Amino acid sequence: MTLTPEDIADLTRLRHDLHRHPEVSGAEAATAGRVRAALAPLGPDQIVTGLGGHGVAAVFSGAAPGPTVMIRAELDALPIPEAPGPAHASSVPGVAHLCGHDGHSAILLGVGRLLARQRPAKGRAVLLFQPAEEDGSGAAAVLADPAFAPLRPDWAFALHNMPGLPLGQARVSAGPANCASCGLRLRLTGRTAHAGTPDTGLSPAAALFELIPALTALGPGGALEPGFRLVTLTHARLGAPTFGITPGDGELWVTLRSLTDADMIALKSRAGQLAAGIAAQHGIALDLSWHDDFAACDNDPLAVAQIEAGLADAAIPFGPADGPMRPSEDFGRFAGTGARSAMFLLGAGPDSAALHDPAYDFPDALIAPGAATFTAILRRLLG
């Protein structure tokens, strides 16, 4: 069973509608409403809303007992202005779907259409439209929501479109798929003074300038192999932009990245200790806070085998992934439920703009192969 041309036309219109009305992480109320409105005519056995914020789940149940298989898409957009171009461009200033989550949602709505026409023979198919993937908080919030407990999956699958790969071709491998990452914000507080008498103040400048190379040295990058660590400076501020006042405060924002969760724990501890030591040496007060916390994403070998079989059933060309990715993906948290989980990449074409680029737009040609692959996986596991 495949999507009809009428299905593709409808899903493309839905995708464009989502694209015109993007919402950032944690603010996806209207997006969730559009998704729910598209799901309701399909007659799922259950629609759960408000998961982890604005998450939506549709459940299609089989007549016989069996496993629960979850397919996940994302709802949120990015706080980046979209470049002029598509007729369905964002109508929200400064916010746009520049990662393809609108397309992922359209794919999952396509799976829902096919499940509505032929229910699983056994078990349950759970279509999860997850909030707040971009800041790393969504999967954790969904898992912490008591309403998700009855839906906990035995298997979990997802995809991400990938510019640079041939259009419609897939890549998947077992093992590490995405790095763990976490944002560290350091606030330094001293005391301002007149620029003519800087000795009467306590500037955090020396501490800040020492922290930048010291923190980045903790994560030099290199090959994505065991022990990989990367610390990236993303923002720095020192005092106010004036000529008459010495700075009394400053900020550093850095992103910590590692191949494994264990390495991330160690890296966070080392970064915190290092920052505290340098601030103390300079007599500067320090406040640390952690943000955008992503767990590492590892593909379970048995889940990868199901994806490969589903791709073959759907006649989608595929091959192994070109190693793990530095960018993070919060889908990895679902493995913590005990589910066998894996994500595959679906090529957006060699000429596609990069993810998070202002000119990026999800290729509508991926709706059909994405839905076909997920449906084939569900048929294999649920009949």
KEKE-3310 file (N, C-alpha, C; in steps of 0.2 Angstrom, whole numbers, plus 5000, padded with zeros to 4 digits):
npx = (5004:5003:5005:4994:4993:4984:4985:4999:4998:4989:4997:5008:5003:4999:5012:5017:5009:5012:5025:5023:5019:5028:5034:5044:5054:5045:5034:5024:5010:5000:5005:5004:4990:4987:4992:4985:4972:4974:4976:4964:4953:4958:4955:4962:4965:4967:4971:4983:4987:4996:5008:5023:5023:5019:5017:5010:5002:4997:4988:4987:4979:4982:4972:4977:4988:5004:5020:5024:5027:5035:5035:5044:5042:5046:5040:5045:5052:5065:5074:5078:5079:5070:5077:5072:5061:5053:5036:5028:5034:5040:5028:5031:5040:5058:5057:5058:5056:5069:5075:5068:5058:5045:5043:5046:5035:5025:5028:5025:5012:5008:5011:5001:4989:4990:4990:4977:4970:4974:4974:4986:4990:4993:4998:5004:5005:5013:5012:5022:5022:5034:5038:5050:5063:5074:5081:5084:5076:5064:5062:5065:5056:5044:5046:5046:5033:5018:5008:5014:5018:5010:5012:5024:5037:5042:5050:5058:5058:5065:5068:5080:5081:5094:5104:5115:5117:5112:5096:5082:5089:5095:5104:5111:5118:5123:5127:5136:5128:5124:5132:5133:5129:5130:5126:5135:5134:5143:5144:5152:5156:5162:5167:5163:5172:5178:5185:5196:5202:5205:5210:5202:5192:5185:5189:5182:5190:5203:5200:5191:5197:5207:5199:5194:5204:5207:5196:5192:5203:5200:5192:5198:5193:5194:5196:5180:5180:5181:5183:5182:5181:5174:5175:5166:5167:5153:5148:5153:5154:5159:5157:5149:5146:5155:5166:5170:5169:5175:5174:5162:5156:5154:5151:5152:5148:5148:5149:5148:5154:5153:5157:5151:5139:5145:5158:5153:5148:5160:5167:5159:5161:5174:5175:5167:5175:5187:5183:5178:5190:5199:5191:5191:5205:5206:5198:5185:5167:5157:5145:5137:5128:5118:5113:5102:5103:5109:5107:5119:5116:5113:5112:5103:5108:5098:5087:5092:5093:5079:5076:5084:5078:5065:5068:5072:5061:5053:5059:5069:5085:5099:5113:5128:5130:5140:5149:5147:5138:5143:5133:5119:5105:5090:5083:5089:5087:5076:5080:5083:5072:5072:5068:5072:5080:5082:5089:5087:5095:5089:5092:5093:5097:5111:5112:5105:5102:5111:5106:5098:5102:5098:5092:5087:5075:5063:5063:5049:5048:5053:5043:5035:5044:5049:5037:5034:5044:5044:5031:5033:5042:5033:5024:5032:5035:5022:5013)
npy = (4994:5011:5029:5039:5049:5059:5059:5063:5076:5082:5081:5088:5101:5102:5102:5114:5123:5121:5125:5139:5144:5144:5138:5141:5131:5124:5132:5127:5127:5130:5123:5110:5110:5110:5098:5089:5091:5086:5073:5068:5065:5053:5043:5037:5026:5032:5049:5058:5073:5087:5082:5082:5096:5103:5091:5078:5063:5049:5034:5018:5004:4986:4970:4959:4955:4962:4970:4988:5000:5015:5029:5044:5061:5079:5095:5108:5124:5135:5149:5158:5170:5167:5165:5175:5167:5153:5151:5147:5153:5157:5165:5171:5183:5181:5168:5151:5136:5128:5116:5106:5100:5102:5094:5082:5080:5080:5068:5059:5061:5055:5042:5040:5040:5029:5019:5021:5015:5002:4994:4989:4972:4967:4972:4989:5004:5019:5036:5049:5066:5076:5089:5103:5099:5105:5112:5103:5099:5092:5078:5073:5079:5074:5060:5062:5065:5059:5055:5049:5037:5025:5023:5019:5013:4998:4997:5011:5023:5035:5048:5059:5072:5074:5086:5086:5072:5060:5064:5056:5045:5033:5033:5023:5016:5005:5008:5023:5038:5051:5065:5068:5083:5099:5115:5128:5141:5154:5166:5180:5190:5206:5221:5238:5252:5269:5273:5280:5277:5263:5254:5254:5246:5230:5221:5208:5205:5199:5186:5181:5181:5172:5161:5157:5151:5141:5133:5129:5121:5110:5102:5098:5093:5084:5067:5058:5047:5035:5044:5057:5074:5091:5108:5122:5140:5150:5163:5178:5191:5207:5218:5234:5243:5256:5270:5275:5268:5254:5236:5227:5215:5200:5188:5171:5159:5142:5127:5111:5095:5078:5060:5051:5048:5046:5052:5065:5068:5068:5078:5089:5090:5093:5105:5113:5113:5119:5132:5137:5137:5146:5158:5160:5162:5175:5182:5184:5183:5169:5161:5147:5139:5127:5122:5117:5102:5088:5071:5057:5049:5033:5020:5006:4989:4979:4987:4994:4984:4982:4994:4994:4983:4988:4999:4991:4984:4995:4999:5009:5016:5012:5014:5012:5024:5038:5037:5043:5059:5075:5086:5086:5076:5074:5062:5051:5049:5041:5028:5026:5022:5008:5004:4997:5007:5017:5029:5035:5043:5053:5057:5074:5079:5084:5098:5105:5118:5119:5112:5123:5133:5149:5148:5135:5123:5110:5096:5092:5080:5070:5066:5054:5043:5043:5040:5028:5020:5020:5014:5002:4996:4996:4987:4975:4973:4973:4967)
npz = (5000:4995:4996:4987:4972:4975:4989:4990:4985:4994:5006:5003:5002:5016:5022:5017:5023:5036:5035:5032:5044:5056:5072:5087:5098:5111:5109:5101:5099:5090:5079:5083:5084:5071:5066:5074:5069:5056:5059:5065:5055:5051:5060:5071:5085:5097:5101:5109:5117:5121:5126:5135:5134:5119:5112:5101:5100:5090:5090:5083:5084:5083:5081:5088:5102:5103:5099:5104:5092:5089:5079:5076:5073:5072:5079:5080:5074:5069:5076:5065:5052:5037:5020:5006:4994:4992:4988:4999:5010:5026:5037:5048:5056:5058:5061:5056:5046:5045:5046:5042:5049:5046:5035:5040:5048:5039:5032:5043:5044:5032:5034:5044:5036:5028:5038:5043:5032:5032:5046:5059:5061:5073:5090:5093:5083:5086:5082:5085:5087:5091:5102:5103:5099:5094:5104:5113:5123:5121:5119:5132:5140:5135:5139:5152:5155:5162:5154:5144:5148:5146:5133:5130:5120:5112:5101:5092:5079:5068:5056:5047:5036:5024:5018:5004:5002:4989:4982:4989:4993:5005:5021:5034:5049:5061:5079:5086:5081:5083:5091:5109:5117:5125:5131:5139:5150:5156:5169:5173:5187:5192:5197:5192:5187:5185:5169:5170:5181:5183:5192:5204:5202:5198:5186:5175:5164:5162:5168:5159:5147:5149:5151:5139:5129:5138:5140:5127:5124:5131:5123:5109:5097:5082:5075:5074:5084:5098:5113:5107:5109:5109:5111:5109:5106:5107:5110:5117:5129:5136:5148:5146:5130:5131:5133:5145:5156:5165:5163:5173:5172:5163:5150:5144:5132:5128:5119:5123:5117:5114:5110:5117:5131:5143:5141:5140:5153:5160:5153:5156:5170:5171:5164:5172:5184:5180:5176:5188:5195:5188:5189:5203:5205:5200:5208:5205:5204:5200:5190:5184:5171:5163:5147:5133:5132:5126:5124:5118:5103:5098:5087:5088:5083:5080:5077:5067:5057:5055:5049:5037:5031:5029:5020:5009:5006:5002:4991:4991:4988:4997:5009:5020:5033:5033:5045:5062:5067:5070:5074:5086:5092:5099:5099:5103:5117:5118:5118:5131:5137:5135:5123:5107:5096:5082:5069:5053:5038:5025:5009:5004:4993:4982:4979:4988:5000:5016:5032:5043:5036:5030:5017:5016:5011:5014:5004:4994:4988:4996:5004:5000:4999:5012:5020:5014:5018:5033:5034:5029:5038:5049:5045:5044:5058:5064:5056)
capx = (5000:5007:5002:4991:4995:4980:4988:5005:4996:4987:5002:5012:4999:5000:5019:5018:5005:5016:5031:5021:5017:5033:5034:5050:5054:5041:5029:5021:5003:4996:5007:5001:4983:4986:4993:4979:4966:4975:4975:4957:4949:4961:4952:4966:4961:4968:4975:4985:4989:5000:5014:5029:5022:5014:5017:5004:5003:4991:4989:4983:4980:4980:4967:4981:4994:5011:5024:5022:5032:5034:5039:5044:5044:5047:5036:5047:5056:5071:5073:5082:5075:5071:5079:5066:5061:5047:5029:5026:5039:5037:5025:5033:5047:5063:5056:5057:5057:5075:5078:5064:5053:5038:5043:5046:5028:5021:5029:5022:5004:5007:5010:4994:4984:4991:4988:4970:4967:4975:4977:4991:4987:4995:5002:5002:5009:5012:5015:5023:5025:5037:5040:5056:5069:5080:5084:5086:5072:5058:5061:5066:5049:5039:5047:5044:5026:5015:5003:5017:5020:5006:5013:5031:5038:5047:5054:5057:5062:5065:5073:5081:5083:5101:5107:5122:5116:5108:5089:5079:5093:5095:5110:5110:5123:5123:5132:5135:5125:5125:5136:5130:5131:5127:5128:5138:5134:5147:5143:5157:5154:5167:5165:5164:5175:5179:5190:5202:5204:5203:5213:5197:5187:5188:5187:5183:5193:5208:5198:5187:5202:5210:5194:5192:5208:5207:5190:5192:5208:5197:5189:5201:5190:5198:5192:5175:5181:5181:5187:5181:5178:5174:5172:5166:5165:5148:5146:5156:5152:5162:5155:5145:5150:5156:5173:5171:5167:5178:5169:5161:5153:5155:5148:5155:5144:5152:5145:5152:5152:5157:5154:5147:5136:5150:5163:5150:5148:5167:5169:5155:5164:5181:5174:5165:5181:5192:5180:5178:5197:5201:5187:5193:5211:5205:5193:5178:5161:5156:5139:5137:5121:5118:5107:5102:5107:5107:5111:5121:5111:5116:5108:5103:5109:5092:5083:5095:5091:5072:5076:5087:5073:5060:5070:5072:5054:5050:5063:5073:5092:5102:5120:5130:5131:5147:5151:5143:5137:5144:5127:5116:5098:5087:5079:5093:5084:5071:5084:5084:5066:5072:5066:5077:5079:5087:5087:5091:5096:5086:5095:5089:5100:5118:5112:5101:5105:5112:5102:5099:5104:5091:5089:5085:5068:5063:5061:5043:5049:5054:5037:5033:5049:5049:5031:5034:5049:5041:5025:5036:5044:5028:5021:5036:5034:5015:5009)
capy = (5000:5017:5035:5040:5056:5064:5060:5067:5083:5085:5081:5094:5107:5102:5103:5121:5126:5121:5130:5146:5145:5140:5140:5139:5125:5125:5137:5124:5126:5130:5118:5104:5110:5108:5091:5085:5092:5082:5066:5067:5061:5046:5039:5033:5023:5037:5054:5061:5079:5090:5078:5086:5103:5103:5085:5075:5056:5045:5027:5014:4997:4979:4966:4954:4957:4963:4976:4995:5003:5022:5033:5050:5067:5085:5100:5115:5127:5138:5156:5161:5172:5163:5169:5175:5162:5149:5154:5145:5155:5158:5172:5174:5186:5179:5161:5147:5128:5127:5110:5101:5097:5102:5089:5075:5079:5078:5061:5055:5061:5051:5035:5039:5039:5022:5015:5022:5011:4995:4994:4984:4966:4966:4977:4996:5009:5026:5041:5054:5072:5078:5096:5106:5095:5110:5114:5097:5098:5089:5071:5072:5082:5069:5054:5063:5066:5053:5053:5045:5030:5020:5023:5018:5009:4992:4999:5018:5025:5042:5049:5066:5073:5076:5089:5083:5065:5060:5064:5050:5039:5033:5030:5021:5012:5003:5012:5030:5041:5058:5066:5072:5090:5103:5122:5130:5148:5157:5173:5183:5197:5209:5228:5243:5258:5274:5271:5284:5274:5256:5250:5254:5241:5223:5219:5201:5204:5194:5179:5179:5180:5165:5155:5155:5146:5135:5129:5126:5116:5104:5099:5100:5090:5078:5062:5056:5041:5035:5050:5063:5080:5097:5113:5128:5146:5153:5169:5181:5198:5210:5225:5238:5246:5263:5272:5279:5263:5248:5231:5224:5209:5197:5181:5166:5153:5137:5121:5105:5090:5071:5055:5046:5051:5045:5057:5071:5069:5069:5084:5094:5091:5096:5112:5117:5114:5123:5138:5139:5138:5152:5164:5161:5165:5182:5185:5185:5178:5165:5158:5142:5136:5122:5123:5113:5096:5082:5064:5054:5045:5027:5016:4999:4985:4976:4992:4996:4979:4983:5000:4991:4979:4992:5002:4987:4983:5001:5000:5015:5014:5014:5012:5014:5031:5040:5039:5047:5066:5080:5088:5082:5074:5072:5056:5046:5048:5036:5022:5025:5018:5001:5003:4997:5013:5019:5034:5035:5049:5053:5062:5080:5081:5087:5105:5107:5122:5115:5113:5129:5139:5153:5146:5128:5121:5103:5093:5088:5073:5065:5063:5048:5038:5043:5037:5021:5016:5019:5010:4995:4994:4994:4980:4970:4972:4973:4964)
capz = (5000:4995:4995:4980:4970:4979:4996:4990:4984:5001:5011:5001:5005:5023:5023:5015:5028:5042:5034:5033:5051:5061:5079:5090:5103:5117:5107:5095:5100:5083:5075:5086:5082:5064:5066:5077:5064:5050:5061:5067:5050:5050:5065:5076:5091:5102:5100:5115:5116:5127:5128:5135:5131:5114:5108:5099:5098:5087:5091:5079:5087:5080:5085:5092:5106:5100:5102:5102:5088:5088:5074:5079:5069:5076:5077:5080:5069:5071:5077:5060:5047:5030:5014:5001:4989:4991:4989:5005:5014:5033:5038:5055:5056:5062:5063:5049:5046:5041:5047:5038:5053:5043:5030:5044:5051:5033:5031:5048:5043:5027:5038:5047:5031:5026:5044:5043:5027:5034:5053:5061:5063:5081:5093:5092:5080:5089:5078:5089:5084:5097:5103:5106:5097:5092:5110:5117:5129:5120:5121:5139:5143:5133:5143:5159:5155:5164:5149:5139:5151:5143:5126:5129:5114:5111:5095:5090:5073:5066:5050:5046:5029:5024:5012:5002:5000:4983:4983:4990:4995:5013:5024:5040:5052:5069:5083:5087:5076:5084:5097:5114:5117:5130:5131:5146:5150:5162:5170:5178:5190:5196:5199:5188:5189:5180:5165:5171:5188:5183:5198:5209:5200:5197:5179:5173:5157:5162:5169:5153:5141:5151:5150:5132:5127:5143:5139:5121:5124:5134:5117:5103:5091:5078:5072:5077:5087:5105:5116:5104:5113:5106:5115:5104:5109:5103:5112:5122:5130:5142:5150:5142:5125:5133:5134:5151:5162:5165:5164:5179:5171:5157:5149:5139:5130:5125:5118:5124:5112:5114:5106:5122:5137:5148:5140:5142:5160:5162:5151:5160:5177:5170:5162:5178:5189:5177:5176:5195:5197:5185:5192:5210:5205:5198:5213:5201:5206:5194:5190:5179:5170:5158:5142:5127:5134:5121:5125:5112:5099:5096:5083:5090:5077:5077:5074:5060:5053:5053:5044:5031:5028:5027:5014:5004:5004:4999:4985:4992:4988:5004:5011:5027:5035:5033:5052:5066:5065:5076:5076:5090:5090:5105:5098:5107:5124:5118:5119:5138:5139:5134:5116:5102:5092:5077:5065:5046:5035:5019:5006:5002:4986:4983:4978:4994:5005:5022:5037:5047:5032:5028:5011:5016:5011:5014:4997:4995:4985:5001:5008:4998:5001:5019:5022:5012:5023:5039:5034:5028:5045:5053:5042:5046:5065:5067:5051)
cpx = (5004:5002:5000:4994:4991:4983:4994:5003:4993:4992:5007:5009:5000:5007:5020:5014:5009:5022:5029:5020:5022:5032:5041:5049:5050:5035:5025:5014:4999:4998:5004:4993:4982:4987:4987:4973:4967:4974:4968:4953:4952:4958:4956:4962:4962:4973:4977:4989:4993:5006:5020:5029:5017:5014:5011:5006:4997:4993:4984:4985:4978:4975:4971:4986:5000:5015:5021:5028:5030:5038:5038:5046:5044:5042:5039:5052:5062:5070:5078:5077:5076:5073:5073:5067:5055:5041:5026:5030:5036:5034:5026:5040:5052:5063:5055:5059:5063:5079:5074:5059:5046:5038:5042:5038:5024:5022:5025:5014:5003:5006:5003:4989:4985:4989:4980:4966:4968:4978:4982:4987:4988:4998:4999:5007:5007:5016:5016:5026:5027:5039:5047:5062:5075:5084:5086:5081:5066:5057:5061:5059:5044:5040:5045:5037:5022:5010:5007:5019:5016:5008:5021:5033:5043:5052:5053:5061:5061:5069:5075:5084:5090:5103:5114:5121:5111:5100:5086:5082:5094:5102:5108:5115:5121:5128:5131:5133:5125:5128:5131:5133:5127:5130:5130:5138:5138:5146:5148:5155:5160:5164:5167:5168:5176:5185:5197:5206:5202:5205:5208:5192:5189:5185:5187:5187:5198:5205:5194:5192:5206:5206:5194:5197:5208:5201:5190:5197:5205:5194:5192:5198:5194:5193:5186:5176:5181:5186:5186:5178:5179:5171:5172:5163:5159:5146:5151:5154:5156:5160:5150:5149:5151:5164:5175:5170:5171:5173:5168:5158:5155:5152:5152:5149:5148:5148:5150:5150:5156:5153:5149:5144:5141:5155:5160:5150:5155:5169:5165:5159:5170:5180:5172:5171:5186:5189:5180:5185:5200:5197:5190:5200:5211:5201:5187:5173:5159:5149:5138:5130:5122:5112:5108:5106:5104:5111:5114:5116:5115:5111:5108:5103:5102:5087:5085:5093:5084:5072:5078:5082:5067:5062:5070:5065:5051:5054:5067:5081:5095:5109:5122:5131:5139:5150:5146:5143:5139:5138:5123:5108:5095:5083:5083:5091:5079:5074:5084:5077:5066:5070:5072:5075:5084:5084:5091:5091:5093:5088:5091:5092:5106:5117:5107:5105:5106:5107:5103:5101:5097:5088:5086:5077:5067:5060:5054:5043:5051:5048:5035:5038:5049:5043:5031:5039:5046:5035:5028:5039:5039:5024:5025:5035:5027:5011:5004)
cpy = (5006:5023:5036:5047:5061:5065:5064:5075:5086:5086:5087:5100:5108:5104:5111:5125:5126:5125:5137:5148:5142:5143:5137:5134:5128:5130:5134:5123:5125:5125:5111:5104:5108:5101:5087:5086:5087:5075:5064:5063:5054:5041:5034:5031:5028:5042:5057:5067:5082:5086:5082:5093:5102:5096:5082:5067:5053:5038:5023:5007:4991:4975:4961:4958:4958:4969:4983:4998:5010:5025:5040:5056:5073:5090:5107:5117:5131:5146:5160:5164:5168:5168:5170:5170:5158:5153:5153:5147:5157:5165:5175:5177:5183:5171:5157:5140:5127:5121:5104:5097:5097:5096:5082:5074:5077:5070:5057:5055:5056:5044:5034:5038:5032:5017:5015:5017:5004:4995:4988:4978:4964:4972:4984:5000:5016:5031:5047:5060:5076:5086:5097:5101:5100:5112:5109:5095:5093:5082:5069:5074:5077:5063:5055:5064:5059:5050:5049:5038:5024:5019:5021:5012:5003:4994:5007:5019:5032:5042:5057:5067:5076:5079:5086:5076:5065:5060:5058:5044:5039:5031:5028:5016:5010:5007:5019:5034:5049:5060:5069:5079:5094:5110:5124:5138:5150:5164:5175:5190:5200:5216:5233:5248:5263:5272:5274:5281:5267:5252:5250:5249:5234:5220:5211:5199:5198:5187:5177:5177:5174:5160:5153:5150:5140:5130:5126:5121:5110:5099:5101:5097:5084:5073:5060:5048:5041:5040:5056:5068:5086:5102:5119:5134:5149:5160:5172:5189:5201:5217:5228:5242:5254:5264:5274:5274:5256:5242:5229:5217:5206:5190:5177:5161:5149:5131:5115:5099:5084:5066:5051:5051:5051:5051:5064:5073:5071:5076:5090:5096:5095:5103:5116:5118:5119:5131:5141:5141:5145:5159:5165:5164:5173:5186:5187:5180:5175:5161:5153:5140:5132:5122:5118:5106:5090:5076:5062:5050:5039:5023:5008:4994:4982:4981:4994:4991:4980:4989:4998:4987:4983:4996:4998:4985:4989:5003:5007:5013:5016:5011:5014:5021:5032:5042:5043:5055:5070:5083:5084:5081:5071:5065:5050:5045:5043:5029:5021:5022:5011:4999:5002:5002:5014:5025:5033:5041:5048:5059:5068:5083:5085:5095:5108:5112:5117:5116:5119:5135:5143:5151:5139:5128:5114:5101:5089:5081:5068:5062:5056:5042:5037:5039:5030:5017:5015:5014:5002:4992:4992:4988:4974:4968:4970:4969:4968)
cpz = (5000:4995:4988:4978:4974:4986:4995:4989:4991:5006:5010:5003:5012:5025:5022:5020:5034:5041:5034:5040:5056:5068:5082:5095:5109:5115:5102:5096:5094:5079:5077:5084:5075:5063:5068:5072:5058:5052:5062:5062:5049:5055:5069:5082:5097:5099:5107:5113:5122:5130:5129:5133:5126:5110:5107:5098:5095:5088:5087:5081:5083:5084:5090:5097:5102:5102:5100:5098:5087:5083:5076:5073:5074:5074:5077:5075:5073:5072:5072:5055:5040:5024:5009:4996:4988:4992:4995:5011:5021:5033:5045:5055:5060:5064:5056:5050:5042:5042:5044:5043:5051:5038:5034:5046:5045:5032:5036:5047:5037:5029:5041:5042:5029:5032:5044:5038:5029:5041:5054:5063:5071:5083:5092:5088:5083:5085:5083:5086:5090:5097:5104:5105:5097:5099:5115:5122:5128:5122:5128:5142:5141:5138:5150:5160:5157:5159:5144:5141:5147:5136:5125:5124:5115:5106:5094:5084:5071:5059:5051:5039:5029:5018:5010:4999:4994:4985:4984:4992:5002:5015:5031:5042:5059:5072:5084:5080:5076:5091:5103:5114:5123:5130:5139:5146:5157:5163:5175:5180:5194:5199:5194:5191:5183:5176:5166:5178:5188:5189:5204:5208:5200:5191:5178:5167:5157:5163:5162:5147:5143:5150:5143:5129:5131:5141:5133:5120:5127:5128:5111:5096:5088:5076:5077:5079:5095:5108:5113:5109:5109:5110:5110:5107:5104:5104:5117:5123:5136:5143:5145:5136:5126:5133:5141:5157:5160:5166:5171:5179:5164:5156:5144:5138:5126:5124:5118:5120:5113:5111:5110:5127:5142:5148:5142:5149:5163:5160:5154:5167:5176:5168:5168:5183:5186:5177:5183:5197:5195:5188:5199:5210:5204:5203:5210:5203:5199:5195:5183:5178:5164:5154:5137:5128:5130:5123:5118:5109:5096:5093:5085:5083:5075:5074:5067:5055:5050:5048:5037:5027:5025:5021:5008:5001:5000:4993:4985:4992:4995:5004:5018:5027:5035:5040:5056:5064:5071:5078:5081:5088:5096:5105:5102:5114:5124:5119:5127:5141:5138:5127:5112:5097:5087:5072:5058:5043:5028:5015:5003:4995:4987:4982:4983:4998:5012:5027:5041:5043:5030:5022:5010:5015:5010:5007:4998:4992:4990:5005:5006:5000:5009:5022:5020:5017:5029:5039:5033:5034:5049:5051:5044:5053:5067:5062:5048)
residu = (MET:THR:LEU:THR:PRO:GLU:ASP:ILE:ALA:ASP:LEU:THR:ARG:LEU:ARG:HIS:ASP:LEU:HIS:ARG:HIS:PRO:GLU:VAL:SER:GLY:ALA:GLU:ALA:ALA:THR:ALA:GLY:ARG:VAL:ARG:ALA:ALA:LEU:ALA:PRO:LEU:GLY:PRO:ASP:GLN:ILE:VAL:THR:GLY:LEU:GLY:GLY:HIS:GLY:VAL:ALA:ALA:VAL:PHE:SER:GLY:ALA:ALA:PRO:GLY:PRO:THR:VAL:MET:ILE:ARG:ALA:GLU:LEU:ASP:ALA:LEU:PRO:ILE:PRO:GLU:ALA:PRO:GLY:PRO:ALA:HIS:ALA:SER:SER:VAL:PRO:GLY:VAL:ALA:HIS:LEU:CYS:GLY:HIS:ASP:GLY:HIS:SER:ALA:ILE:LEU:LEU:GLY:VAL:GLY:ARG:LEU:LEU:ALA:ARG:GLN:ARG:PRO:ALA:LYS:GLY:ARG:ALA:VAL:LEU:LEU:PHE:GLN:PRO:ALA:GLU:GLU:ASP:GLY:SER:GLY:ALA:ALA:ALA:VAL:LEU:ALA:ASP:PRO:ALA:PHE:ALA:PRO:LEU:ARG:PRO:ASP:TRP:ALA:PHE:ALA:LEU:HIS:ASN:MET:PRO:GLY:LEU:PRO:LEU:GLY:GLN:ALA:ARG:VAL:SER:ALA:GLY:PRO:ALA:ASN:CYS:ALA:SER:CYS:GLY:LEU:ARG:LEU:ARG:LEU:THR:GLY:ARG:THR:ALA:HIS:ALA:GLY:THR:PRO:ASP:THR:GLY:LEU:SER:PRO:ALA:ALA:ALA:LEU:PHE:GLU:LEU:ILE:PRO:ALA:LEU:THR:ALA:LEU:GLY:PRO:GLY:GLY:ALA:LEU:GLU:PRO:GLY:PHE:ARG:LEU:VAL:THR:LEU:THR:HIS:ALA:ARG:LEU:GLY:ALA:PRO:THR:PHE:GLY:ILE:THR:PRO:GLY:ASP:GLY:GLU:LEU:TRP:VAL:THR:LEU:ARG:SER:LEU:THR:ASP:ALA:ASP:MET:ILE:ALA:LEU:LYS:SER:ARG:ALA:GLY:GLN:LEU:ALA:ALA:GLY:ILE:ALA:ALA:GLN:HIS:GLY:ILE:ALA:LEU:ASP:LEU:SER:TRP:HIS:ASP:ASP:PHE:ALA:ALA:CYS:ASP:ASN:ASP:PRO:LEU:ALA:VAL:ALA:GLN:ILE:GLU:ALA:GLY:LEU:ALA:ASP:ALA:ALA:ILE:PRO:PHE:GLY:PRO:ALA:ASP:GLY:PRO:MET:ARG:PRO:SER:GLU:ASP:PHE:GLY:ARG:PHE:ALA:GLY:THR:GLY:ALA:ARG:SER:ALA:MET:PHE:LEU:LEU:GLY:ALA:GLY:PRO:ASP:SER:ALA:ALA:LEU:HIS:ASP:PRO:ALA:TYR:ASP:PHE:PRO:ASP:ALA:LEU:ILE:ALA:PRO:GLY:ALA:ALA:THR:PHE:THR:ALA:ILE:LEU:ARG:ARG:LEU:LEU:GLY)
# end
